[in-house]
Amino acid sequence: MASVSSLPKTMKGVQIEKTGGTEVLQLKTEIPVPEPKEGEVLVKNEFIGINYIDTYFRSGVYSPPSFPYTLGREGAGTIAALGPNTPSDLQLGTRVAYMGPAAYAEYTPVTANYMIPIPDSISTKVAAASLLQALTAVTLIREAYPVQKGDWVLVTAAAGGVGLWLCQLLKAVGAHTIATASTAEKRELARRNGAEVLLEYHEEDREKFVKKVLEVTGGEGVHAVFDSVGKATFDSCLAVVRRKGTMVSFGNASGPVTGFALARLSSRNVKLLRPTLFNYIATREELQQYAQELWNFIEKDGLNVKIHDVYPLSDVVRATQDIESRKTTGKLLLQP
Ligand SMILES: NC(=O)c1ccc[n+]([C@@H]2O[C@H](COP(=O)([O-])OP(=O)(O)OC[C@H]3O[C@@H](n4cnc5c(N)ncnc54)[C@H](OP(=O)(O)O)[C@@H]3O)[C@@H](O)[C@H]2O)c1
């Protein structure tokens, strides 16, 4: 392993030894600094991205592969050590952003396939705050449903991390966005980021919601839905997709959607997808292509990332409680 002499033996990190509420989060100070294996790079994290998926691994909605399990899926910093056979554009000291497990720590070993050098024009903080959520949004509008200029698109949780990127990207490609969020403040933020029509969820009155969406879309419904709320909003979202439209369900913030009867799609020939980002960027070439597209959106179209707050790693419980309590807008970051 090529390594920097200043590499310590142990580090801080946030681990769980079982799934559960925020009480299972443990800040440890004596975790051995990992050695990067074949094709891996060790990153000294400067900023760590919080994503809603982190809560699924903590609570048990998704199963951690083993315990103790270091949480986190994204970060940015500099390369502190290289394992054997890593790509030549990754060198000691290179500023990089990555997606991969064990990010809630001072050092994270990352497979080179899920890592990208940060261009000089983008700060490490912006890269950490963008990568996973913004790439999710880019791949949703390019692959899950290739959005066309003039399309009507419904976005739920529109003031969240992924949501604000979707609002901005949809505006940039000339689509019309109908955005839902739980408070007037959040809806106003979605409007400032490009959404044209702002709606409450109306979970208690689906008829009212459907009527409003049909009104603004000339009675047809939307070309596509990007829904990340899941269980609570799935039925209302499906009800407003037009004939031959696309329903993209990509998250479980209110719980997973289960027990769906396929025959429900046939009344309007609706396409239904449940994608994950990682299957759109499974190769290094795919990651590079979409990351380049993201940097272009940020630089040329002036898209920006709203950072809700930067929390010290020791405040991980507060940060987690904040995102789960629906208090946040945009991106939450941790700093080791
Ligand atoms: N498929 C993928 O590859 C992929 C990748 C990234 C993210 N995601 C999914 O996208 C969603 C957004 O992720 P994010 O990291 O950007 O988080 P986020 O949107 O910043 O936070 C989650 C938001 O979900 C909404 N929500 C609705 N019902 C909720 C409930 N019962 N409890 C908590 N929140 C609820 C809240 O907004 P309101 O208060 O406005 O409802 C909340 O702010 C998550 O479901 C995540 O799993 C999927």
The ligand as an ORCA input file, in Angstrom:
! r2SCAN-3c Opt
* xyz 0 1
  N     -33.523      4.990     -5.363
  C     -32.400      5.629     -5.152
  O     -31.361      5.323     -5.722
  C     -32.392      6.759     -4.187
  C     -31.265      7.583     -4.087
  C     -31.309      8.666     -3.200
  C     -32.448      8.886     -2.426
  N     -33.492      8.032     -2.539
  C     -34.721      8.244     -1.757
  O     -35.153      9.562     -1.987
  C     -35.790     10.063     -0.819
  C     -35.194     11.396     -0.458
  O     -33.899     11.186      0.067
  P     -33.094     12.407      0.663
  O     -31.832     11.843      1.204
  O     -33.052     13.490     -0.341
  O     -34.010     12.833      1.921
  P     -34.934     14.132      2.084
  O     -35.864     14.219      0.926
  O     -34.067     15.303      2.338
  O     -35.748     13.795      3.402
  C     -36.866     12.974      3.358
  C     -38.162     13.777      3.131
  O     -39.210     12.852      2.928
  C     -40.432     13.462      3.273
  N     -41.274     12.540      4.036
  C     -42.507     12.153      3.676
  N     -43.015     11.324      4.574
  C     -42.097     11.170      5.540
  C     -42.060     10.433      6.744
  N     -43.101      9.667      7.146
  N     -40.944     10.516      7.510
  C     -39.898     11.256      7.127
  N     -39.879     11.985      5.979
  C     -40.976     11.939      5.197
  C     -40.098     14.725      4.073
  O     -40.432     15.851      3.249
  P     -41.908     16.501      3.428
  O     -41.982     16.898      4.871
  O     -41.961     17.630      2.500
  O     -42.860     15.394      3.085
  C     -38.610     14.627      4.297
  O     -37.996     15.891      4.354
  C     -35.663      8.984      0.259
  O     -36.841      8.222      0.258
  C     -34.498      8.148     -0.255
  O     -34.546      6.846      0.186
  C     -33.493      6.991     -3.394
*
